[in-house]
Amino acid sequence: MILTYNGVDTDETTTYGGYFDIMVMNEHYVVHWPKNLPMEAAPLLCAGIPTYSPLRYYGLDKPGMHIGVVGLGGLGHMAVKFVKAFGTKVTVISTSVSKKDEAIDCLGADSFLVSRVPDQMQGAAGPLDGIIDIVSAIHPLLPLINLLKTHGKLVMVGAPEKPLELPIFPLLLGRKLVAGSAIGGMKETQEMVDFAAKHNITPDVEVVPMDYVNTTLERLLKSDVKYRFVLDIGNTLNKN
């Protein structure tokens, strides 16, 4: 595998990803970009495919299903958009009640649960066919598993730095599945981009110049972005 950024290429030079002026690529690793998608939608290749892929692979893309999305951020808001485009209901699950209006009014979620309110989680037990969990912080899985129907699937996309406790009995009794998913292959990435173009799905981004990059890092630490920064390298990196 050759990493796009800070990897070693076939000629033993360092790879610089989007900072390259010119890049020679094997045609099998190039994505055709539809004309109706703006370049500002480039985070689809980072935030789009990790959410699209598990929805498709685990069969959580069927109209009439009810899918939960845990964590409303850079990946989470894309998951909501894909779920809605598949024709399924979506419930956003978040630790912060402040995201409720954004989830329902702006992104079109059907319902919203605050994971830190036990009564609310217990009262909503059992309706979900699947859950995409995008949270990378340590958090309990049992309340999420209890939201699943029999044969429901909890797919982990976030990557907590420490192991999570996995209760077994709820899995046995409901024949439920806990699975994982990282990103997706090239064929699926092209499918995702084409699907996004067809349904006019784009990430919510803030385009910033290169001289703002340090500020973006400071804002990221404060979760002060909705939901992705896009660096305008072409127009601002070499402007002088």
Buried (B, 14 or more C-beta within 10 A) or exposed (E): EEEBEEEEEEEEEEBBEEEEEEEEEEEEEEBEBEEEBEEBBBBBBBBBBBBBBBBBBBEBBEEEBBBBBBBBBBBBBBBBBBBBBBEBBBBBBBBEEEBBEBBBEEBEBBBBBBBEEEEBBEEBEEBBBBBBBBBBEEBEBEBBBBBBBEEBBBBBBBEEEEEEEEEEEBBEEBEBBBEEBEBBEEEBBBBBBBBBBEEEBBBBBBBBEBEBBEEBEEBEEEEEBBBBBBBBBEEBBEEE
